[in-house]
């Protein structure tokens, strides 16, 4: 069975990834999380580019772009069987 990655899953993955990156300029690690009845795992090494955004409360550095050195995204059903998916890192970057 194949799994089609939805926009909602890209948004969830991007939010979790940005949180895991924190203030770092490089990320290497894995994120494991449930989403809509499946288990997801993103393993990646990424170079993090930032931009400064100005708010009334003051400036804030945000993630502007992620350049993957290496990545893989896996999806698993409730029994732990891997589901092939159509994850695209370019699509993830569009949801930053």
C-alpha positions in Angstrom: 0.0 0.0 0.0 1.3 3.5 -0.9 0.8 6.6 1.2 0.3 10.0 -0.3 1.8 12.8 1.9 -0.8 15.5 2.4 -0.2 19.2 2.8 -1.3 18.8 6.4 1.5 16.3 7.0 4.1 18.6 5.4 2.9 21.5 7.7 3.2 19.2 10.7 6.6 17.9 9.7 7.9 21.4 9.0 6.7 22.7 12.4 8.3 19.8 14.3 11.5 20.2 12.3 11.7 24.0 13.0 11.1 23.3 16.7 13.8 20.6 16.7 16.3 22.9 14.9 15.9 25.7 17.5 18.5 28.4 17.1 21.1 26.1 15.4 22.5 26.6 11.9 22.9 22.8 11.3 20.6 19.9 12.1 21.4 16.2 12.1 18.9 13.9 13.7 15.5 12.1 13.5 11.9 13.1 14.3 9.4 10.3 15.1 5.8 11.2 15.4 2.2 9.9 14.8 0.0 11.5 12.2 -3.5 10.5 11.2 -3.1 6.8 12.1 0.4 6.3 10.8 3.8 6.7 12.3 6.3 9.0 10.6 10.1 9.3 10.8 12.2 12.0 9.2 15.9 11.5 9.4 18.0 14.3 8.0 21.2 16.3 8.0 20.4 19.9 7.0 22.1 23.3 6.6 19.8 26.0 8.1 19.5 29.5 6.6 17.8 32.2 8.6 16.4 35.6 8.0 15.6 38.4 10.5 11.9 39.4 10.7 11.0 42.6 12.4 8.0 42.7 14.7 6.6 45.4 17.1 8.0 43.2 19.9 11.5 43.2 18.3 13.5 41.3 15.7 13.3 37.6 15.4 15.4 35.1 13.5 13.4 32.6 11.6 14.2 29.6 9.4 14.3 30.9 5.8 15.5 27.8 4.0 16.8 24.3 4.6 19.4 22.7 2.4 19.5 18.9 2.8 22.8 17.2 2.9 21.0 13.9 3.3 17.4 12.9 4.2 14.9 10.1 4.3 11.2 10.1 5.3 9.5 6.8 6.3 5.8 6.1 7.0 4.5 3.0 8.9 1.1 1.6 9.4 -0.3 0.5 12.8 1.3 -2.9 12.6 4.7 -1.4 11.9 4.8 -2.2 8.2 6.5 0.4 6.1 4.3 2.3 3.6 6.0 3.7 0.5 5.3 7.4 0.3 5.7 10.3 -2.1 7.4 12.7 0.3 9.3 15.5 -1.4 11.9 17.7 0.4 11.1 20.5 -2.0 7.4 20.3 -0.9 8.5 20.4 2.8 10.6 23.5 2.1 7.6 25.2 0.6 5.8 24.9 4.0 8.5 26.6 6.1 
